[in-house]
Amino acid sequence: MRSTLIGAPCARALDARRHALTPPPPPPIKQNNNNDNNNSKPPSLPTLPSAPGARGGQQRGPALEDDLGADDPDEVVLVETEVPSVPGRRCRIVYRCNGAAPIDAARVEALCAKVGWPQRPRAKLEAALRNSFLVASLHLQVIDGGDGGGAPGPAAAAAAEETLVGLARATSDHAFNATIWDVIVDPDYQGQGLGRALVEQVVRALLRREIGNVTLFADAKVVEFYRQMGFECDPEGIKGMFWYPR
């Protein structure tokens, strides 16, 4: 597998140039608020352990391409924790890929606005999500009614409040190549390993589909982040090149 990090302007910069004039931002998306004052600040989550496929340290664990499994899991619980102030309440981050329900473009817009990305036309964003080869997402679930203080049962999980906190998507020729786009994590949950887990899960999903050449675009400040997962800048002198209309 080759994972390429193209040393070129990031995708957000391209969109900013092509859509310099955009309509005003959409109104904020109203989230469920059944938790009253307990939702005034994001729940504290434990930091995810070191990723098995990370390549930035002295010790290297199994590579991302090891033990892929035959099929994508319906969802992966990345991290779960209790809410000490509310007995029986748990919070968890769930990863999904190409879920049964499409991702709401309005919620993606709200997430992009939260990290300061330039706004893109809603219709084009909807088309990008619809036409992507993979759309992966992270969701914060707030679950009441664990089984005796343990893991929540299926009914409790199904009734959980859910908030979109992360997204990545990939385009592909369905045979050889794929490019990862729009990797984003809610600022309230950054620094906990979720971005790394999101990208790793996307790469593994592509490998299960026998897509072996994976590329992405990155800002200079996150190049090292991707290097630690095995991406290379300008491998063998390959350069990203861009054409802009005048």
C-alpha positions in Angstrom: 0.0 0.0 0.0 1.2 3.5 -0.8 -0.1 6.4 1.3 0.8 9.7 -0.2 0.7 13.1 1.4 0.8 15.6 -1.4 2.9 18.7 -0.6 0.5 21.3 -2.0 -2.1 23.8 -0.9 -4.9 22.2 1.1 -8.3 21.5 -0.2 -9.9 24.2 2.0 -7.6 26.8 0.3 -8.8 25.6 -3.1 -12.4 25.9 -2.2 -11.8 29.3 -0.8 -10.4 30.5 -4.1 -13.1 29.0 -6.1 -16.0 30.2 -3.9 -14.7 33.6 -2.7 -18.3 35.0 -2.8 -20.6 32.8 -0.8 -24.0 33.4 0.8 -24.2 34.2 4.6 -23.6 31.4 7.0 -26.6 29.2 7.8 -28.3 29.5 11.2 -26.9 27.2 13.9 -28.1 23.7 14.0 -30.2 23.1 17.1 -29.1 19.9 18.9 -31.2 17.8 21.2 -31.2 19.2 24.7 -32.8 16.6 26.9 -29.8 16.8 29.3 -30.7 20.3 30.5 -27.7 22.0 32.2 -25.5 18.9 31.8 -25.0 19.8 28.1 -23.6 23.3 28.9 -20.1 22.0 28.2 -18.8 19.0 26.3 -18.3 15.8 28.3 -14.8 14.9 29.2 -13.6 11.8 27.4 -10.5 9.7 28.0 -7.7 10.0 25.5 -7.6 7.1 23.1 -4.6 4.8 23.4 -1.7 4.9 20.9 -2.8 3.8 17.5 -1.6 0.3 16.5 -0.6 1.6 13.0 1.2 4.8 14.1 4.7 5.0 12.7 6.1 8.1 14.4 7.6 6.6 17.5 10.6 4.4 18.3 8.3 1.3 18.6 6.1 0.2 15.8 3.0 -1.9 16.4 1.0 -3.7 13.7 0.6 -1.8 10.5 -2.8 -0.5 9.4 -3.0 -3.1 6.7 -2.8 -6.0 9.3 -5.9 -7.9 10.3 -8.3 -5.9 8.2 -11.2 -8.4 8.4 -13.4 -9.1 5.4 -16.2 -6.6 6.0 -16.7 -3.1 7.4 -18.2 -3.1 10.9 -21.5 -1.3 11.1 -20.0 0.9 13.8 -17.0 1.1 16.1 -17.1 2.4 19.6 -13.8 4.3 19.8 -14.1 5.6 23.4 -16.7 5.4 26.2 -16.9 7.0 29.6 -19.3 7.5 32.5 -20.7 10.9 33.4 -19.9 11.1 37.1 -22.5 13.9 37.7 -25.4 11.9 36.3 -25.7 8.2 37.5 -26.4 5.8 34.7 -25.4 8.2 32.0 -22.5 7.4 29.6 -20.9 9.2 26.7 -19.2 7.5 23.8 -17.8 8.3 20.4 -19.0 6.0 17.6 -17.4 5.7 14.2 -19.5 4.8 11.1 -18.7 4.4 7.4 -21.3 4.7 4.7 -24.1 4.4 7.3 -27.7 3.6 6.4 -28.8 7.2 7.0 -27.0 9.9 4.9 -25.0 12.6 6.7 -27.0 15.8 7.0 -25.1 18.5 5.0 -26.4 21.2 7.3 -24.7 19.5 10.3 -21.5 19.2 8.3 -21.7 22.9 7.5 -22.1 23.7 11.2 -19.1 21.5 12.0 -17.0 23.2 9.3 -18.0 26.7 10.6 -17.0 25.7 14.1 -13.4 25.1 13.0 -13.3 28.2 10.7 -13.4 26.5 7.3 -14.8 28.6 4.5 -18.4 28.1 3.7 -19.2 26.1 0.5 -22.5 26.1 -1.4 -25.0 23.8 0.3 -26.0 22.0 -3.0 -22.3 21.3 -3.8 -21.6 20.0 -0.4 -24.6 17.7 -0.6 -23.4 16.5 -4.0 -19.9 15.9 -2.6 -21.2 13.7 0.2 -23.6 11.9 -2.1 -20.9 11.1 -4.7 -18.1 10.2 -2.4 -16.8 6.6 -2.4 -16.7 6.6 1.4 -18.2 8.9 4.0 -17.0 8.3 7.5 -18.3 10.0 10.6 -17.8 10.3 14.3 -20.9 10.7 16.6 -21.1 11.6 20.2 -23.8 9.6 21.9 -25.2 10.5 25.3 -26.8 7.4 26.7 -29.0 7.0 29.8 -29.9 3.7 31.4 -26.8 1.5 31.4 -27.3 -2.1 32.5 -26.5 -1.9 36.2 -23.8 0.7 35.7 -22.2 -1.3 32.9 -22.4 -1.0 29.1 -25.7 0.4 27.7 -28.1 -2.1 26.3 -29.3 -2.0 22.7 -32.5 -0.1 23.5 -30.6 2.6 25.5 -28.1 3.0 22.6 -30.9 3.2 20.0 -32.5 6.0 22.1 -29.3 7.9 22.6 -28.9 11.6 21.8 -26.4 11.9 18.9 -24.2 14.8 17.7 -21.9 14.8 14.7 -18.4 15.5 15.9 -16.2 14.3 13.1 -16.1 13.6 9.4 -13.9 12.4 6.5 -14.7 11.3 3.0 -12.9 9.6 0.2 -13.2 9.7 -3.6 -12.0 6.9 -5.7 -11.8 5.2 -9.1 -13.1 2.1 -7.4 -10.0 0.1 -8.4 -6.6 1.6 -7.7 -6.7 5.1 -6.2 -8.5 7.0 -3.5 -8.1 10.5 -2.0 -9.2 11.4 1.5 -10.9 14.8 1.9 -12.5 17.0 4.5 -11.0 15.4 7.7 -12.5 17.4 10.5 -13.1 16.9 14.2 -15.1 19.2 16.5 -12.7 21.5 18.4 -14.3 20.5 21.7 -13.0 16.9 21.1 -9.7 17.5 19.4 -6.5 16.4 21.1 -8.0 13.1 22.2 -6.9 10.9 19.3 -10.2 11.0 17.4 -8.7 12.5 14.2 -6.1 9.8 14.1 -8.7 7.1 14.7 -10.9 8.5 12.0 -8.2 8.5 9.4 -7.0 5.1 10.3 -10.5 3.6 10.0 -10.9 5.3 6.6 -7.6 3.8 5.4 -8.6 0.4 6.6 -12.0 0.6 4.9 -10.2 1.5 1.6 -7.8 -1.4 2.0 -10.7 -3.8 2.5 -11.9 -2.7 -0.9 -8.4 -3.4 -2.4 -7.7 0.3 -2.9 -3.9 0.4 -2.4 -2.9 4.0 -3.4 -4.3 6.5 -0.8 -3.6 10.2 -1.1 -4.7 13.3 0.7 -3.9 17.1 1.0 -2.7 18.6 4.2 -1.9 22.0 5.7 1.8 22.4 6.7 0.9 22.3 10.4 -0.7 18.8 10.2 1.9 17.1 8.0 3.6 15.4 10.9 0.2 14.2 12.1 -0.2 12.3 8.9 3.4 11.2 8.7 2.9 9.3 12.0 0.2 7.2 10.2 2.5 6.3 7.3 1.8 9.0 4.8 4.7 10.4 2.9 5.3 13.8 1.4 6.2 13.9 -2.3 7.2 10.3 -2.5 9.8 9.7 -5.2 9.6 13.3 -6.2 5.9 13.2 -7.1 4.3 16.6 -6.8 0.7 17.7 -6.6 -0.2 20.1 -9.4 -3.2 22.4 -9.6 -5.0 24.3 -12.4 -7.1 27.4 -11.6 -9.4 29.2 -14.0 -8.2 32.8 -14.7 
